[in-house]
């Protein structure tokens, strides 16, 4: 079990190393494209299978214990999600590219989710998961900050502002997408550490480490120039503190705040829908003489509206957007991988039911984590989903190797809370 736990930790530490691909090396040849991250996930899953076989031979009822761990709270939402992703694979106009997306963004994260969920059911805390994820953000941030200090070239070939850092990624926005959720996870872990009654050198070292991580994450996001990340952090950090206040008020006020939160979600979704259906008018009234990221997104959303108007139910399939979008483009001549909006990303490629499945998963996520008794770590995980949706209004917070795995790991963490407080 310790070896398996180490493999999980190594995989989480090196999540961003999906950027290292087989094709980058002359000695690596494969008919199926793969990345270093995929190799780590498959090795970890294979080791888990061997471990489960070993336990079964010793007489342990591994299938029953695994089923008990997986069956709540995400089992059916995730099963539906994976089925719809598989259907979208065969709808795609580019089956080969779609197969790569299917295995890297859905199947492999699901395999790691199974391993982590099974291991977590045997643990009394999530520290063994949290620290490797935080460390992954730290080394990514260190490289980004080093780029500024040493004035070294970045990996991005085209940037709107040359001073924007990228670390190991090829776009600066990737930093905010990856580090934003980790900032909130670290905040919850740090607050919980402060609250802990344990004293000594170990606690001081841990608090110092977590504080340094928070500073480096925030500095890196600022240097990346991602406005979506900064707005996402602003709202999610305010939400984090609101949860801390909420946990201390009377039951009557809590009920009032719950209603307010629910109405706020409804208003948010209604506003997004109203904005989307009026996108043609908004684009027409916007000045397109000066090109910027806002105008580009308006154009992408307008083109995406035309796509989903024709393919509302089925969508265009995985990896279908870059192939289909040029035929529906309006005022934006460039080709994009995704429409840069969390709702449209899923709707366009997985169809309306795919979007509904993703929203079902997030609903279960919120339902579980909101019922956890006062816990700063739970506050951090709750704030993570707020960040994903705020930043996701203008970017792609799931359809990337490290982000999809990160999302499934957060689901496993929330599932652990559900097992602990219901089990």
WOUR-V515013 format. One record per pair of residues at least 6 apart in sequence whose ideal C-beta (glycine too) atoms are under 6 Angstrom apart, sorted by the first residue. I is the first residue (numbers start at 0). J is the second residue. D is the distance in whole Angstrom. If there is no record, write none. Layout:
<<I:J:D> <I:J:D>>
This chain:
<<3:46:5> <3:47:6> <3:50:6> <6:43:4> <6:46:6> <7:43:6> <8:131:4> <10:39:4> <10:40:6> <10:43:5> <11:131:4> <11:132:5> <12:131:5> <12:134:5> <12:135:5> <14:135:5> <14:401:4> <14:404:6> <15:139:5> <15:167:5> <15:401:5> <16:35:5> <16:36:6> <17:34:4> <17:36:4> <17:400:4> <17:401:6> <18:167:5> <19:35:4> <20:34:5> <21:27:4> <21:29:5> <21:33:5> <32:99:6> <36:400:6> <37:107:6> <40:107:5> <40:111:5> <43:114:6> <44:110:4> <44:114:6> <47:114:4> <51:61:5> <54:61:5> <55:61:5> <65:117:6> <68:116:5> <68:117:6> <68:120:4> <69:116:6> <71:417:6> <72:363:5> <72:367:5> <72:417:5> <73:363:6> <73:410:6> <76:359:4> <76:360:4> <76:363:6> <79:356:5> <80:356:4> <81:105:6> <83:349:5> <83:352:6> <83:353:4> <83:356:6> <84:105:4> <87:316:5> <87:317:5> <87:349:5> <88:97:5> <88:101:5> <88:317:5> <90:313:6> <90:316:4> <91:97:4> <91:316:3> <91:317:5> <91:318:6> <91:319:5> <92:319:5> <92:322:5> <93:318:5> <93:322:5> <96:318:4> <97:316:6> <97:317:4> <97:318:4> <100:317:5> <100:318:5> <101:317:6> <103:400:5> <104:403:4> <108:403:5> <108:404:5> <108:407:4> <112:407:4> <112:411:5> <115:411:4> <116:411:5> <116:414:6> <119:415:4> <125:412:6> <125:415:6> <129:188:5> <133:185:5> <133:212:5> <136:178:5> <136:181:4> <136:216:6> <137:212:5> <139:166:5> <140:215:4> <140:216:6> <140:219:4> <142:166:4> <143:164:4> <143:166:4> <143:219:5> <146:153:6> <146:164:5> <153:165:4> <154:165:5> <154:169:5> <155:165:5> <155:169:5> <155:170:6> <160:224:6> <163:171:4> <163:223:6> <163:224:4> <164:222:5> <164:223:6> <165:171:5> <166:174:6> <171:223:4> <171:224:6> <172:225:5> <172:394:6> <174:219:6> <174:223:4> <175:220:5> <175:223:6> <175:225:4> <175:228:3> <176:396:6> <176:402:6> <177:401:6> <178:216:5> <178:219:6> <178:220:6> <179:228:5> <179:231:5> <179:232:6> <179:386:5> <179:390:6> <180:383:5> <180:386:6> <182:216:5> <183:235:6> <183:379:5> <183:382:4> <183:383:5> <183:386:6> <184:379:5> <185:209:6> <185:212:5> <185:213:5> <186:379:5> <187:375:5> <187:376:4> <187:378:5> <187:379:2> <188:376:6> <189:209:4> <190:375:4> <191:375:4> <191:376:5> <192:205:6> <192:206:6> <220:228:5> <227:390:5> <227:393:4> <227:394:5> <228:390:6> <231:386:5> <231:389:4> <231:390:4> <234:389:5> <235:382:4> <235:385:5> <235:386:4> <238:382:5> <238:385:5> <239:378:5> <239:382:4> <242:378:4> <245:256:6> <246:373:4> <278:300:5> <278:301:5> <278:304:5> <282:297:5> <282:301:5> <285:297:6> <287:294:6> <287:330:6> <295:331:6> <296:339:5> <296:393:6> <298:329:6> <298:330:4> <298:331:3> <299:331:6> <299:335:6> <299:338:5> <299:339:6> <301:329:5> <302:324:6> <302:327:5> <302:328:5> <302:329:5> <303:338:4> <303:343:5> <303:347:6> <305:327:4> <306:327:5> <306:347:6> <307:346:5> <307:347:6> <311:351:6> <312:350:5> <312:351:5> <313:350:5> <314:347:6> <314:348:5> <314:349:5> <314:350:3> <315:323:5> <317:348:5> <319:348:6> <320:337:6> <320:347:6> <321:334:6> <321:336:5> <337:344:5> <337:395:5> <337:398:6> <338:347:6> <339:393:6> <339:394:6> <339:395:6> <341:391:3> <341:396:6> <344:395:6> <344:398:6> <345:353:5> <345:354:4> <345:357:5> <346:354:4> <361:384:6> <364:384:6> <364:413:5> <367:413:5> <367:417:5> <368:377:5> <368:380:5> <368:381:5> <368:413:5> <371:377:4> <371:416:5> <371:420:6> <380:413:6> <383:409:6> <387:396:5> <390:396:6> <396:402:6> <397:403:6> <397:406:6>>
